[in-house]
Amino acid sequence: MSEWQLSAAMGARYNLDPMAISDVELMLGVKAGDEACFEQLLEKYRTPLVSFLYRMVRDQATAEDLAQEAFLRVFRARKSYAPDAKFTTWLFRIATNLALNSLRDGRRRQRELSIDSPEQGDQPLLDVADPGAAIEQKLVDRDRSRAIWQAVQELPEKQRAAVMLHKYQELGYDEIACILGCSESALKSLLFRAYQTLRGRLASLAPRAARAGKGEGR
C-alpha cells in the first residue's frame, strides 16, 4: 500500500464490522498481505487516534498527519509483527512518540486552539454538562469544561499524554506504561503528579459552582 493509497483509505468510510474479527487476526492478515484487513484497522482506530493526537498537539491538520504517519509505520512494520502485545498498545505507542517528538521539535503550527472555538465533534475530557440544568448552571459547566481543558493542556507533555490515555482513552496502567516506556510504578507517580497539579489549578471551580447554586435559590 503506497502513501497515496493510505491517505485515500484514511479519508474513506467502509461498511465493515470492525468487531467481527480481533485486532490480532487483522494484523496477521495484514502481515500476510491482505490490505482489506488493514482497511478494517484504519476504520476502527482512525477516529480515536486522530482525537487523541489532536488533544496532544492541539492542531487538527498536524493530528491528521501524525495519524497517517502512525498507520504508515504500522503497515511498514507488518512483516515483523508478532502478537505479543495489544494492537492498541503498539499503535498508541507509535502515535504518542510521534506527538511528543512533534511537540519537542517544534514542528507543529504556532497556533493554539482557541478554547472558545472547539473543533466540531470534540468533547471535553470530563462530561460536566447536565441537559436539565438551569441556564446559570449550564454557564458554570461550560466555564468549568473550558478550565479543565486549559489545565490539562498546560501539563508537561508526558503528564498530558498519561492523562489523555488514562482518562480519555480509558487504557489500563499496564498498557499506558508500555506505551510511555516506563514501569507501572513510574506511571502511577506521573499520574499522581499530574492529577495533583490539576486539583490545584481547578480548586477554584468548586466555590464557583457553590455560588451559582446559591444564586438559583434566590
Secondary structure by P-SEA (a helix, b strand, c coil): ccaaaaaaaaacccccccccccaaaaaaaaaaccaaaaaaaaaacaaaaaaaaaaacccaaaaaaaaaaaaaaaaaacccccccccaaaaaaaaaaaaaaaaaaacccccccccccccccccccccccccccccaaaaaaaaaaaaaaaaaaaaccaaaaaaaaaaccccccaaaaaaaacccaaaaaaaaaaaaaaaaaaacaaaaaaaaaaaaaac
